[in-house]
Amino acid sequence: MSGTSSVHPAACLVFVAHLPERLRHVRVFDDAVDFGNYVDEDATLRDVAAASDAWTLPAIDLLTRMVRLHRNDAMPSKVSLIVTGPFLRNARRHIPLYRALQTLAHEGGELVELIASPWDHSILGILPGGYLGRQWRRGADEIAAMMGVRPTTGANTEFLYDNPTATHANAAGLHRVLLGYADAQLAGRTANRAYASTLKGVTLLARHVGLSDDLGIRLGDASWSCHPVSPVTFADWVAGSLETTGGNACPLYLHLSDLSKGHTSGLADLLEKLPRLLAERGVATTLPREVPATSDMLSVPQATCTLAPTFDLAPLLGNAMQSNVLNLLRALIEVESGSELGDAATTLASVDHLMRTHYRLDGKAKSDATDRAEMARRPTPYASPYDAYLDHVNAMKHALRRAERR
């Protein structure tokens, strides 16, 4: 997929499309059972069908409509979708979702960019070896097989990034990587442009944290001092940010689930009006692959992501249950052909299961707006984090014992 960058300053609208999978309830005396995989297919399909009604289909239809309405404008609407491995697998389970994705990709053509994510949606890329590159390549290959176009842009799980990540992206055939947080590393430089990574041939585009969170988190918060924000006001903010910084692209990264029917923020209405309002201010919309690269280097020596107000890995590695899970995942990788998880165990590596042992540890909903938003995006069927941990760890121990016997 090729594209030409706009001569106008632009907004880069990127949406994360992700749906978690449910785990089977594995018992300690199920050792002899070959489950085929560890996904509870019936429960997962019910979740996917419910999500399709609540947000996946309406959200994808909205993006398709935005592209259709403005495709012949002087500044056509352009949107990008980060398609995670679990989301693609769930699309295969639910034909209406699969068709909606294909419609967006095919009708959008050069106005839509599909962005690759690791097939397992895990954090195992922090471990040594080529695991992340292989899983990232598989994610890109699966998009190519399903949608007919292979991505050249990638986003790691939860936008996790550090300098070695560029090497894995390059191994997967990806030339641009999206970061969830790099404000500290930018050290006063603007997020409104692409930067060179520490590896030649891979460029970086960091999320504009402030404006992205204005849309995804604060827009519906009645206690926010700027509430309510109209589409006109937000278009002014984007245009003002580009003018003040001299940047050429404002990266706005959101979750597709924020376009839910039950979302009271008015985000869907704002987004539908935003391209025309931006165009009136001389601001186009663009795709990550089209943002001109610069020679200015961005180095991220310590891993960052979009999780938690501190943008670190604490929500994934912050308690004893999560540490135990990660140790079991390491052991499973070592047994499973040295460096790769088999398809049956791939879902066990997903961060979704780790996150379920992070939120509600005190039995109460967090009060921070960021945590509330993340919890809304990660519905859990479990009564407690400990219940989630038991299902996860029992399935992994079952997979490990079977792998060792093989």
C-alpha positions in Angstrom: 0.0 0.0 0.0 1.5 3.3 -1.0 0.3 6.8 -0.3 1.4 10.4 -0.7 1.6 12.7 2.2 -0.6 15.8 2.3 0.9 19.2 1.7 -1.4 20.4 4.5 -1.0 19.9 8.3 -3.1 16.9 9.2 -4.7 14.9 11.9 -3.9 11.2 12.0 -7.0 9.3 13.3 -6.0 5.8 14.5 -8.4 3.3 16.2 -7.5 0.2 18.2 -9.8 -2.7 17.3 -9.5 -5.3 19.9 -11.8 -8.0 21.4 -10.6 -10.4 24.2 -11.1 -14.1 24.1 -12.5 -16.1 27.0 -10.5 -19.0 28.5 -11.8 -22.5 29.1 -12.3 -23.5 32.7 -9.5 -26.1 33.0 -9.5 -28.4 36.0 -6.5 -30.1 37.6 -7.7 -33.5 36.6 -8.1 -32.6 32.9 -4.4 -33.5 32.2 -5.3 -36.2 29.6 -7.7 -34.0 27.7 -6.6 -32.4 24.4 -8.7 -29.3 24.2 -7.4 -28.3 20.8 -7.1 -24.7 22.1 -7.8 -22.9 25.4 -10.5 -20.6 24.1 -14.1 -21.1 25.4 -15.6 -20.8 22.0 -19.2 -20.6 23.1 -18.6 -17.9 25.6 -16.3 -16.0 23.3 -18.9 -16.1 20.5 -21.5 -14.7 22.8 -19.2 -11.9 23.8 -18.4 -11.1 20.2 -22.1 -11.0 19.2 -22.9 -8.7 22.1 -20.0 -6.4 21.3 -21.0 -6.4 17.6 -24.4 -5.0 18.5 -23.0 -2.6 21.1 -20.0 -1.2 19.3 -17.9 -3.1 16.7 -20.4 -3.0 13.9 -21.7 0.6 14.6 -18.1 1.8 15.0 -16.8 0.2 11.8 -19.9 1.4 9.9 -19.2 5.0 11.2 -15.6 4.9 9.8 -16.8 3.5 6.5 -19.4 6.2 6.3 -16.8 8.9 7.1 -14.7 7.6 4.2 -17.6 7.4 1.8 -19.0 10.9 2.6 -15.7 12.7 2.0 -13.8 10.5 -0.5 -14.3 13.1 -3.3 -13.5 16.2 -1.2 -10.4 18.2 -1.7 -9.4 16.8 1.7 -10.9 13.3 1.9 -11.4 11.5 5.2 -8.7 9.0 6.0 -8.8 6.6 9.0 -6.5 3.9 10.3 -7.3 0.7 12.2 -5.0 -1.3 14.4 -6.4 -4.8 14.1 -5.2 -7.1 16.9 -4.8 -10.9 16.6 -7.7 -11.6 18.9 -9.9 -9.2 17.0 -9.1 -10.9 13.7 -9.8 -14.3 15.3 -13.1 -13.1 16.6 -14.0 -11.7 13.2 -13.6 -15.2 11.8 -16.1 -16.4 14.5 -18.7 -13.8 13.6 -19.5 -13.3 9.8 -21.1 -9.8 10.1 -18.0 -8.5 11.8 -15.7 -10.1 9.2 -17.8 -8.6 6.3 -17.8 -5.1 7.9 -14.0 -5.2 8.2 -13.7 -6.2 4.6 -16.1 -3.5 3.5 -14.1 -0.8 5.3 -10.8 -2.1 3.8 -12.0 -2.6 0.3 -14.2 0.5 -0.1 -11.8 2.7 1.8 -8.9 1.7 -0.5 -6.1 4.2 -0.2 -8.0 6.2 2.4 -7.8 3.4 5.0 -4.7 1.9 6.5 -4.8 -1.4 8.4 -2.1 -1.6 11.0 -0.5 -4.8 12.2 -0.4 -6.0 15.8 1.3 -9.1 17.2 -0.9 -12.1 16.6 -0.9 -13.2 20.3 -1.5 -9.7 21.8 1.1 -10.5 24.4 4.0 -8.7 26.2 6.4 -11.5 25.4 8.3 -9.2 23.1 10.1 -7.9 26.3 11.9 -11.3 26.4 15.1 -12.0 24.4 14.8 -13.7 21.1 12.8 -13.1 17.9 9.3 -14.0 19.4 7.9 -10.5 18.9 9.0 -10.3 15.3 7.5 -13.6 14.4 4.2 -12.8 16.1 4.1 -9.4 14.5 4.8 -10.9 11.0 2.0 -13.4 11.5 -0.4 -10.6 12.4 0.6 -8.7 9.2 0.2 -11.9 7.2 -3.2 -12.7 8.6 -4.4 -9.2 7.7 -3.1 -9.7 4.2 -4.8 -13.0 3.9 -8.2 -11.7 5.2 -8.2 -8.2 3.7 -6.0 -8.5 0.6 -3.4 -5.9 1.7 -0.3 -6.3 3.8 0.4 -3.6 6.4 3.7 -1.7 6.5 2.9 0.0 9.8 2.8 -1.8 13.1 1.7 -1.1 16.7 2.9 -3.4 19.5 0.5 -4.8 22.1 -0.9 -1.9 24.2 1.5 0.4 22.1 4.4 -1.1 24.1 7.7 0.2 22.8 11.4 0.4 23.6 14.4 0.7 21.2 14.8 -3.0 20.5 11.1 -3.1 19.3 12.3 -1.4 16.1 14.4 -4.5 15.3 11.4 -6.8 15.7 9.3 -4.5 13.5 11.9 -4.6 10.8 12.0 -8.4 11.0 8.3 -8.4 10.4 8.6 -6.2 7.3 7.2 -3.1 9.0 8.7 0.3 8.4 6.7 2.5 10.8 5.8 1.9 14.4 3.2 3.7 16.6 4.1 4.6 20.2 1.6 5.1 22.9 3.7 7.4 25.0 7.0 9.3 24.4 6.4 12.7 26.0 9.3 12.3 28.4 11.7 11.0 25.7 10.7 13.8 23.2 12.0 16.2 25.9 10.1 19.2 24.7 9.9 18.2 21.0 6.4 17.9 19.5 4.5 14.6 19.0 3.1 16.2 15.8 5.7 14.6 13.5 7.4 11.3 12.7 10.9 10.6 14.1 13.7 8.2 13.2 14.1 5.2 15.4 17.5 4.0 16.6 17.3 1.5 13.7 17.7 2.7 10.2 14.6 2.1 8.1 12.1 2.2 10.9 10.3 5.5 11.8 8.2 6.3 14.8 4.9 8.2 15.3 4.1 8.9 19.0 0.6 9.4 20.2 -0.5 13.0 21.1 -1.3 12.0 24.7 -3.2 15.2 25.6 -5.6 15.4 22.7 -6.0 11.7 22.4 -7.1 11.4 26.0 -9.3 14.5 25.6 -11.3 12.4 23.2 -11.0 8.9 24.6 -11.2 9.7 28.4 -12.2 13.2 29.3 -14.8 14.0 26.6 -17.6 12.4 28.7 -16.3 13.4 32.1 -18.7 16.0 33.5 -16.1 17.0 36.2 -13.6 18.0 33.5 -13.1 21.8 33.5 -13.5 21.9 29.7 -16.7 19.8 29.6 -18.6 19.9 27.3 -16.3 20.1 24.3 -18.0 20.7 21.0 -16.7 19.4 17.6 -15.9 23.0 16.6 -13.8 23.5 19.8 -11.9 20.2 19.3 -11.1 21.1 15.7 -9.8 24.4 16.9 -7.6 22.6 19.4 -6.1 20.3 16.8 -5.5 23.1 14.3 -4.0 25.2 17.1 -1.6 22.4 18.2 -0.3 22.0 14.7 0.2 25.7 14.2 1.9 26.2 17.5 4.3 23.3 17.2 4.9 23.6 13.5 4.2 19.9 13.2 2.7 18.2 10.1 0.5 15.5 11.7 -1.3 15.3 15.0 -1.5 11.6 16.0 -4.9 10.8 17.7 -5.0 7.2 18.9 -8.3 6.0 20.3 -10.1 2.7 21.1 -12.8 1.6 18.7 -14.9 0.6 21.7 -15.1 4.2 22.7 -17.7 4.5 19.9 -20.1 2.2 21.8 -23.8 2.8 21.6 -23.8 3.3 25.4 -20.9 5.8 25.3 -22.4 9.1 26.6 -19.5 11.3 25.6 -20.8 12.2 22.1 -17.5 10.9 20.6 -19.2 9.3 17.6 -21.0 12.5 16.7 -17.8 14.6 17.1 -15.8 12.3 14.9 -18.4 12.3 12.1 -18.2 16.1 12.0 -14.4 16.4 12.6 -13.0 15.9 9.1 -15.1 18.7 7.6 -14.4 21.0 10.5 -10.7 20.3 10.2 -10.7 20.9 6.4 -12.4 24.3 7.0 -9.3 25.2 9.1 -6.9 24.0 6.4 -6.1 20.7 8.3 -6.4 17.4 6.4 -6.6 13.9 7.7 -3.7 11.5 7.0 -2.5 7.9 7.5 0.5 6.9 9.6 2.3 5.6 6.6 1.9 9.0 4.9 3.5 11.2 7.6 6.8 12.5 6.3 9.8 11.0 8.1 12.4 13.3 9.7 16.1 12.6 10.5 15.5 13.7 14.1 16.0 10.6 16.3 13.7 9.4 19.1 15.3 7.0 21.6 13.2 5.1 24.1 15.6 3.1 26.3 12.9 2.0 28.8 9.6 0.4 27.8 6.5 2.6 27.7 2.9 1.9 26.8 -0.5 3.5 27.1 -1.5 1.7 30.3 -1.9 3.5 33.6 -1.3 7.2 34.3 2.5 6.5 34.5 2.6 4.8 31.0 4.7 2.0 32.3 4.3 -1.8 32.6 3.0 -1.8 36.2 -0.5 -2.9 35.2 1.0 -6.0 33.5 3.9 -6.8 35.9 2.8 -5.2 39.1 1.7 -8.1 41.4 2.8 -11.6 42.3 0.0 -13.3 40.3 1.2 -11.6 37.1 4.9 -12.5 37.9 3.9 -16.1 38.2 2.0 -16.1 35.0 5.0 -14.5 33.1 7.3 -17.2 34.5 4.9 -19.9 33.3 4.8 -18.2 29.8 8.6 -18.2 29.7 8.6 -21.9 30.5 5.9 -22.7 27.9 7.9 -20.9 25.2 11.0 -22.8 26.1 9.2 -26.1 25.8 7.2 -25.2 22.7 9.7 -25.6 19.9 12.3 -23.5 21.7 10.9 -20.0 20.9 7.4 -20.1 19.6 4.0 -20.9 21.1 1.8 -23.3 19.3 -1.6 -22.1 18.1 -3.4 -24.0 21.0 -1.5 -21.9 23.6 -1.3 -18.5 21.7 -4.3 -17.1 23.5 -2.7 -17.8 26.9 -0.1 -15.2 26.2 -2.6 -12.4 25.8 -2.3 -9.4 28.1 -6.1 -9.5 28.5 -5.7 -12.2 31.1 -2.9 -10.3 32.9 -5.0 -7.2 33.0 -7.9 -9.1 34.7 -5.5 -9.7 37.7 -4.7 -6.0 37.9 -8.0 -4.1 38.0 -10.3 -4.3 41.0 -7.6 -5.8 43.2 -9.2 -4.0 46.2 -12.7 -5.1 45.1 -13.6 -1.6 44.1 -13.6 0.4 40.9 -10.7 2.8 40.6 -11.5 6.5 40.8 -8.9 7.7 38.3 -10.6 8.6 35.0 -7.9 6.7 33.0 -8.4 3.5 35.1 -12.2 3.8 34.7 -11.8 4.1 30.9 -9.5 1.1 30.8 -11.9 -1.0 32.9 -14.8 -0.1 30.6 -12.8 -1.3 27.6 -11.9 -4.6 29.4 -15.1 -6.2 30.6 -14.4 -9.3 32.7 -16.6 -12.3 33.4 -14.8 -13.0 36.6 -16.0 -12.1 40.1 -12.5 -11.2 41.2 -8.9 -11.0 39.9 -8.1 -14.2 41.8 -10.8 -16.1 39.9 -9.3 -14.8 36.6 -5.8 -15.8 37.8 -6.9 -19.4 38.6 -8.4 -20.0 35.2 -5.3 -18.5 33.5 -2.7 -20.3 35.5 -4.6 -23.7 35.4 -4.8 -23.5 31.6 -1.1 -22.7 31.3 0.0 -25.5 33.6 -2.1 -27.9 31.6 -0.5 -26.6 28.3 3.0 -26.9 29.9 2.5 -30.4 31.1 1.2 -31.6 27.7 4.1 -29.8 25.9 6.6 -31.5 28.2 5.1 -34.9 27.6 5.4 -34.3 23.8 
